């Protein structure tokens, strides 16, 4: 049985493996962050490295309890799925996101439910 690191990223990889998504598969992942306002979210999406390397989407949750979680920015990219690549994606995004006062707050993959 494959071993996974004992952290949030390892747990997500383990869940994906349980759905049949194996390490080394090419898959779209979505990483996300929170933005302090809509203008910041738009600036994040317009940043050159981000716009050149990710599909982006801004989501406004009017019902969010915390104003800090009201505006999310999602970053979609096709990657070879493994722990190192996931960590490197987050590190690279965090380097850029720090300029906007935020950081990557997680990631996931949209997959079909098993039948």
trRosetta pair geometry for C-beta under 8 A, 3 or more apart (Angstrom, degrees):
i j d omega theta_ij theta_ji phi_ij phi_ji
2 17 6.3 -131 61 -144 135 160
2 23 6.9 175 -157 -5 154 127
4 10 3.9 140 153 -173 94 93
4 11 7.1 139 127 -67 137 29
4 13 5.3 178 -134 82 125 111
4 14 4.4 -117 9 -61 166 102
4 17 7.6 -149 -62 5 131 141
4 83 7.6 162 -148 -74 72 124
5 9 6.5 14 70 80 122 94
5 10 3.4 -147 69 -68 68 133
5 13 8.0 65 34 36 83 133
5 83 6.0 107 -2 -136 121 145
6 10 5.8 -51 -53 70 14 153
6 11 8.0 50 -149 -50 39 87
7 10 5.1 95 47 12 64 104
7 11 7.1 -124 100 -6 32 91
8 11 5.7 -56 -147 36 30 112
8 12 6.4 30 155 -19 65 105
8 106 7.1 -89 154 -119 140 90
9 12 5.8 -54 -150 35 32 110
9 13 6.4 32 152 -17 65 106
9 83 6.3 105 132 -140 120 81
9 86 5.3 154 -156 116 122 136
9 87 6.5 38 -150 -68 175 80
9 90 7.9 -106 -85 -13 131 147
9 107 7.6 31 -112 47 84 114
10 13 5.7 -54 -147 38 32 112
10 14 6.3 35 152 -22 65 105
10 83 6.7 12 -87 -111 73 120
11 14 5.5 -52 -147 35 32 114
11 15 6.5 34 153 -19 64 103
12 15 5.7 -51 -149 35 33 112
12 16 6.5 34 152 -18 64 104
12 86 7.8 168 80 -154 125 159
12 107 6.9 110 150 83 171 83
12 108 6.5 -127 -149 -105 128 64
12 109 8.0 127 169 4 109 93
13 16 5.7 -54 -149 37 33 112
13 17 6.4 37 151 -22 65 104
13 23 7.1 36 -171 -83 118 93
13 81 7.3 155 -126 169 94 105
13 82 7.9 47 -127 -147 138 30
13 83 6.2 -48 -49 -77 161 80
13 86 7.2 -130 -64 -10 111 157
14 17 5.6 -51 -149 33 32 114
14 18 6.7 37 150 -22 63 102
15 18 5.6 -52 -154 31 35 114
15 19 6.9 26 150 -10 63 104
16 19 5.7 -61 -156 41 38 107
16 21 4.0 -58 167 67 96 123
16 27 7.8 130 -164 116 140 175
16 81 7.1 -119 123 -174 155 149
16 109 6.0 51 -105 41 125 134
16 111 7.1 134 -133 -21 83 151
17 20 7.6 80 -174 -54 34 7
17 21 6.3 -93 -80 70 34 66
17 22 6.5 66 -121 -104 79 46
17 23 7.3 -7 -87 -31 110 80
19 111 5.5 103 137 110 150 151
19 113 7.9 -92 -135 -133 117 37
19 114 6.1 -157 -143 -40 72 104
20 114 6.9 117 -6 -87 121 114
21 25 5.5 -118 -168 47 74 153
21 27 6.1 38 -157 -78 126 155
21 81 6.6 0 156 74 107 172
21 109 6.9 143 -158 94 176 155
21 111 6.2 -105 -48 -98 132 152
22 25 5.2 113 64 -33 69 110
22 81 7.7 138 100 78 39 123
23 81 6.0 -129 -133 107 42 89
23 82 5.1 67 -163 -99 97 80
23 83 7.9 -21 -126 -17 120 76
24 80 6.1 -14 -149 -177 40 99
24 81 6.6 -48 17 64 16 75
24 82 6.3 40 -62 -59 53 107
25 80 7.4 160 81 -151 25 57
25 81 5.0 -1 60 28 77 120
26 78 6.0 24 177 176 96 102
26 79 7.2 -175 -144 94 60 24
26 80 5.8 -37 -90 -92 65 60
26 81 7.5 -177 -99 -10 14 85
27 78 7.0 -177 96 -145 19 67
27 79 6.8 -30 63 61 65 68
27 81 5.0 18 28 -47 117 122
27 109 5.5 4 149 -140 126 139
27 111 7.8 -20 -154 -80 127 104
28 76 5.6 8 -175 -172 109 102
28 77 7.0 164 -145 84 66 23
28 78 5.2 -41 -86 -88 67 68
28 79 8.0 106 -119 14 24 71
28 109 6.6 134 87 -142 59 85
28 110 6.9 -19 89 41 110 91
29 76 7.3 175 87 -143 37 57
29 77 6.4 -20 58 63 79 73
29 79 5.7 -27 13 27 115 117
29 81 7.4 132 -50 -99 120 92
29 86 7.1 -139 -162 -110 174 90
29 89 7.3 100 84 100 135 174
29 107 5.5 22 168 176 114 117
29 108 7.0 171 -157 91 78 23
29 109 5.1 -54 -106 -83 67 86
30 74 5.1 -9 -170 -170 114 107
30 75 6.6 145 -156 71 59 45
30 76 4.9 -25 -95 -91 82 76
30 107 6.4 169 89 -153 45 69
30 108 5.9 -16 60 63 90 71
30 109 7.1 153 14 -95 77 35
30 110 6.9 45 -6 -21 122 95
31 74 7.4 150 77 -157 40 55
31 75 4.7 -20 61 61 90 105
31 77 7.8 -5 6 18 102 105
31 89 6.2 -170 -45 136 145 117
31 90 6.5 -175 -132 -90 141 72
31 93 5.9 -157 116 -24 151 170
31 104 5.2 -31 175 -142 119 116
31 106 7.2 177 -149 99 61 37
31 107 4.3 -30 -98 -95 69 100
32 72 5.4 3 -175 -177 123 110
32 73 6.5 162 -152 81 70 48
32 74 4.9 -27 -96 -100 97 64
32 75 6.9 180 -82 15 42 77
32 104 7.2 109 71 -151 31 66
32 105 5.9 -48 96 55 80 92
32 106 6.1 -10 50 65 93 77
32 107 7.2 163 8 -90 71 49
33 44 7.3 -140 68 -159 128 161
33 72 7.1 159 83 -154 35 65
33 73 5.4 -9 59 55 84 97
33 75 8.0 32 1 -11 92 112
33 93 7.4 -168 -40 154 125 122
33 97 5.5 -172 -91 -138 168 146
33 102 4.7 106 169 141 126 126
33 103 6.2 -175 -124 94 116 23
33 104 5.5 -76 -71 -98 97 35
33 105 5.5 127 -116 -3 48 94
34 68 5.8 60 140 158 151 71
34 69 5.5 -75 -114 -109 140 48
34 70 7.9 87 -157 40 107 47
34 71 6.6 107 -164 78 68 61
34 72 5.8 -45 -100 -99 59 64
34 73 7.7 158 -110 13 12 78
34 102 5.9 -157 72 -140 61 129
34 105 6.2 38 -11 -19 88 148
35 38 7.5 102 105 -93 129 20
35 40 4.4 178 -174 97 108 106
35 41 3.8 179 51 -69 165 80
35 44 6.2 -129 -93 -5 128 139
35 58 7.7 -37 23 -133 141 103
35 71 4.6 -60 63 106 91 114
35 72 7.3 157 9 -112 84 14
35 73 5.5 67 -31 -23 117 110
35 100 7.0 -39 -124 151 90 127
35 102 6.1 -74 -96 -40 50 158
36 40 5.2 60 47 17 81 158
36 68 7.5 -29 -109 -126 64 63
36 71 7.6 -15 76 52 10 122
36 101 6.3 1 -23 90 127 129
36 102 7.3 -154 -27 -58 82 111
37 40 5.1 99 55 8 70 101
37 41 7.2 -129 103 -6 38 91
37 71 6.6 86 -152 18 13 156
38 41 5.4 -52 -148 35 36 115
38 42 6.4 36 155 -18 68 103
38 58 7.2 82 -140 173 76 147
38 60 7.1 -9 -90 -84 104 122
38 71 6.0 -150 -77 -116 57 151
39 42 5.8 -53 -149 37 32 110
39 43 6.4 34 152 -20 64 106
40 43 5.5 -55 -148 37 33 113
40 44 6.4 39 152 -24 66 101
40 71 7.8 120 67 99 98 142
40 100 5.5 128 -170 -169 103 109
40 101 7.4 -57 -149 48 145 106
40 102 7.7 118 151 -15 131 127
41 44 5.7 -50 -152 30 31 114
41 45 6.7 27 152 -14 63 105
41 58 4.7 94 153 -124 132 123
41 71 5.1 -109 -52 157 139 126
41 72 7.9 67 -119 92 128 16
41 73 5.0 180 -145 -68 88 109
42 45 5.7 -56 -150 39 34 110
42 46 6.2 27 153 -15 67 112
42 58 7.1 -25 -70 -60 62 154
43 46 5.7 -61 -143 42 31 108
43 47 6.8 55 152 -47 63 87
43 100 6.5 166 96 -110 113 121
44 47 5.9 -33 -160 -4 33 115
44 50 6.4 -14 163 63 65 176
44 56 7.6 176 112 -151 89 148
44 73 5.2 -37 92 -114 142 175
44 97 6.9 27 -131 -113 118 77
44 100 5.4 -5 -80 -68 98 173
44 102 7.7 -30 -89 49 141 132
45 50 6.5 -126 -138 119 27 129
45 51 6.6 77 161 -79 57 90
45 56 4.2 -180 -126 111 98 155
45 58 6.6 -77 -42 -49 140 105
45 73 6.4 -149 -57 -145 90 123
46 50 7.8 46 65 72 18 114
46 51 6.1 6 -149 -51 27 133
47 50 4.4 62 74 20 97 114
47 51 6.5 169 75 -12 44 91
47 96 6.0 135 139 180 155 126
47 99 7.9 128 -111 71 143 134
48 51 6.0 -61 -137 42 25 103
48 52 5.9 19 165 -16 65 114
49 52 5.9 -63 -145 41 25 108
49 53 6.0 -12 168 8 63 122
49 92 7.9 -133 154 165 137 105
49 96 5.9 -139 66 -88 131 148
50 53 6.5 -81 -138 50 21 91
50 54 5.5 -41 -169 37 66 116
50 56 6.5 45 156 -61 108 134
50 75 6.8 -90 -152 -116 99 121
50 93 7.7 76 -99 -124 100 82
50 96 6.3 176 -48 132 104 158
51 54 7.5 -63 -95 55 16 75
51 56 7.2 -60 -98 -1 60 128
53 77 6.4 3 152 -106 81 129
54 75 4.1 -27 -169 -162 153 90
54 76 6.1 130 -168 55 84 43
54 77 5.1 -65 -107 -59 78 101
55 75 7.6 137 69 -161 48 43
55 76 4.3 -24 62 61 100 105
55 77 7.4 173 18 -68 75 52
56 73 6.3 -14 -164 -174 107 95
56 74 6.6 150 -156 80 53 57
56 75 5.8 -14 -100 -100 78 62
56 76 7.6 -167 -75 18 29 77
57 73 7.4 156 79 -158 44 51
57 74 4.5 -10 58 55 93 108
57 76 7.5 37 -1 -12 105 109
58 71 6.7 -12 -170 -169 98 94
58 72 7.3 157 -157 84 49 51
58 73 5.6 -22 -102 -103 70 71
58 74 7.8 -163 -75 18 23 77
59 71 7.3 157 82 -155 51 47
59 72 4.6 -10 60 60 101 100
59 73 7.8 -176 21 -81 74 25
59 74 6.6 48 -9 -16 112 110
60 70 6.5 7 -156 157 70 81
60 71 5.5 -14 -105 -103 71 76
61 64 4.2 88 102 -43 111 102
61 69 6.9 -28 61 130 132 80
61 70 5.6 -143 64 -149 77 46
61 71 7.6 -160 22 -71 74 30
61 72 7.0 42 -11 -4 109 106
62 70 7.3 48 -98 -152 26 100
64 67 7.2 129 101 -95 115 23
64 69 4.6 -164 -163 94 135 88
64 70 4.4 -154 47 -90 140 60
65 69 7.4 20 54 55 67 123
66 69 4.6 67 73 15 102 101
66 70 7.4 -136 100 -36 56 77
67 70 5.3 -22 -154 -17 45 124
69 72 7.4 10 -169 -62 63 96
75 93 6.5 -175 43 -112 166 136
77 89 6.9 -173 62 -134 139 130
79 85 5.1 158 171 153 126 134
79 86 7.6 139 110 -73 155 60
79 89 6.6 -66 -81 -62 157 137
80 85 5.8 169 75 -56 74 165
81 85 6.9 -135 -133 64 19 134
81 86 7.5 31 -149 -50 62 103
81 109 7.8 -9 -102 -69 131 151
82 85 5.1 88 57 11 77 104
82 86 7.2 -148 92 -6 37 90
83 86 5.9 -61 -151 37 30 110
83 87 6.3 27 156 -16 67 108
84 87 5.8 -57 -147 39 30 110
84 88 6.1 28 156 -18 66 110
85 88 5.7 -55 -143 40 30 111
85 89 6.3 37 155 -24 64 103
86 89 5.8 -50 -149 31 29 113
86 90 6.7 25 154 -14 62 106
86 107 6.5 -166 -155 69 103 154
87 90 5.9 -61 -154 39 31 109
87 91 6.3 30 152 -19 67 108
88 91 5.6 -52 -142 37 33 112
88 92 6.2 32 159 -18 66 106
89 92 6.0 -58 -149 37 27 108
89 93 6.3 23 156 -14 63 110
89 104 8.0 124 121 -114 79 164
89 107 7.4 74 97 -90 130 156
90 93 5.8 -57 -144 41 30 109
90 94 6.0 31 157 -22 66 109
90 104 4.6 -141 -144 76 83 157
90 107 7.0 -110 -73 -30 105 129
91 94 5.7 -56 -144 37 28 112
91 95 6.6 37 154 -27 62 100
92 95 5.8 -47 -155 23 32 115
92 96 7.1 18 153 -5 61 104
93 96 6.0 -66 -158 44 36 103
93 97 5.6 29 153 -18 74 116
93 103 7.9 108 115 -164 92 54
93 104 4.8 80 94 -58 128 120
94 97 5.5 -55 -127 45 32 109
94 98 6.2 49 165 -38 64 96
94 103 4.9 22 -124 -143 94 91
94 104 5.4 -82 -63 6 86 99
95 98 6.4 -47 -160 12 21 114
96 99 6.2 -48 -177 18 45 112
96 100 7.8 18 139 1 67 105
97 100 5.6 -66 -161 45 52 105
97 102 4.9 -78 173 85 108 79
97 103 5.3 140 103 -104 132 35
97 104 6.5 162 12 -38 158 66
98 101 7.5 53 -169 -72 37 20
98 102 7.8 -136 -89 60 28 39
98 103 6.8 29 -75 -82 70 85
104 107 7.2 -1 177 -49 117 96
